[in-house]
């Protein structure tokens, strides 16, 4: 709770308390005295309210230095109890002195019990009042400390999660670069010009990834740029063996998704389908909105290998990394699946919340 709001609530509660005390005093005065001089009960409680307010402000001002003792209630209350003698010595002379002065100005005399009895009685009342006030303060301060500790813990968790996401996202870049350089290395032995052209394509992809910096998420447009660049690199390596169709809803190009989330899906097809086939592989990349979800699919006409650790399980570095980032960002609201398509082929499907 912001300090301004917290102070406003405290001031409002304090004002309502003393307003209630004044109203009760007026009611008692009318019932017992039958006098029109309502200024008298207002003066009695008003003087008490004024002096109590000054004392409370003073106590609050000088009690801030031991707020660290809230975790040790006995020590905190012991420090607060040191204010009681000051209340006994100051409150009664000031409050009753104001009443005597106002009565004298009005040409009247304020009467009360003898001073020793008055001091004893008022000190008992003040002790109860200060005790209740201190207990309420302790409850409010303890609650505030608990809320602040929870906020700090949540912030720490969020920062830790952000660091984990950045680490996972950064892990993808060397993995992607390693695979791409292997492709270029293979091409250099058979076609230097094609290797050079592929290297230029890779440079464009790296420029796109570097422009994202340490971002955790990127718009779909940036992910498509990276995926198309990667597909261009791989298409050079597997010339005549791959054909890619892109079916993208352009209304979704600004939608955020985890950095380097489309490229691993394409890489999975190249590693487990294109590399193992001599014939043509048809790939379709699509992005569409279904209800409140962004659905990203990569379909191919290969087959799903159910061998442990292979593509059927989706346990490669790229896919396992992407699953970890999806879980950290969206929990159960996001999913990544790899399954056989009806009629043949494999579908990798990424679903995540779609921003309005």
ABEGO torsion letter per residue (X at the ends): XBAAAAAAAAAAAAAAAAAAAAAAAAAAAAAAAGBABAAAAAAAAAAAAAAAAAAAAAAAAAAAAAAAAAABAAAAAAAAAAAAAAAAAAAAAAAAAAAAAAAAAAGBBBBBBBAAAAAAAAAAAAAAAAAAAAAAAAAAAAAAAAAAAAAAAAAAAAAAAAAAAAAAAAAAAAAAAAAAAAAAAAAAAABAAAAAAAAAAAAAAAAAAAAAEABABBBAAAAAAAAAAAAAAAAAABBGABBBBBBBBAAAAABBBBBGAAAAAAAAAAAAAAAABABBBBBBBBBBBBEABBBBBBBBABBBBABBGBAAAGABAAAAAAAAAAAAAAEAABBBBBBBBBGEEBBBBBBBBBBX
